[in-house]
Amino acid sequence: MQDVAHGFSIPPLDRYPWRIILFRWLLLAVEASIAVKFIIGFRFELAVIYIAYGVICLFLLLPLIRCVRCSYYGKRCNFGWGVWVSKVFPRDEVNSQSAFYGYTILFWPLRLLPIILGFQVFLNGFIGVLSWEFEQFQIIPHGLFPAYLLTIFLHRRFYRAAACVKCHERLNCPVYNCGVMLAHGSRPERMQPPAA
Ligand code: SF4
């Protein structure tokens, strides 16, 4: 079926099915568990700070940076956030999805820190392999680093394939359409929220 208005072959969803939302959260839970394990192995206090910052990102920064400008504000988006966010944060009626996208740099530490620490762990085991001491490489902890990267990759592939292609925001979203970063700002052509 051709979505002629937007030039896509798949029509957008007004509400995402729970199976997509729950699978995204499952992948996120796997990623977060591995990340916390890396950080606890380095320093417990840092893991507490990491978890606290993750909660702030999920419940404050993500809504303010993205959700309040999304067509799924007040609706069930593929992350399951649209409904509760609309009850807590006012909608930004003026700006586009891309206008505040640069602030997503604030989410980067959530992945950079476990990548740095996880790579160190992996390297310790890998050096043993290079020395023909294969028994020094253990699935846990050394194999967790490739598992972590694989989970991030699978998560991205999943939401691009299962969510982005059916999203009302795909034309306005820098994740799906990086060209919009060149023309961000106000959105006079703003897409209407999905029908109730
Ligand atoms: S296009 Fe993808 S990343 Fe962007 S808002 Fe939609 S589902 Fe989210």
Boltz pocket constraint, residues with backbone or C-beta under 6 A from the ligand:
constraints:
  - pocket:
      binder: B
      contacts: [[A, 70], [A, 78], [A, 159], [A, 163], [A, 164], [A, 165], [A, 167], [A, 168], [A, 169], [A, 170], [A, 173], [A, 174], [A, 175], [A, 176]]
      max_distance: 6.0
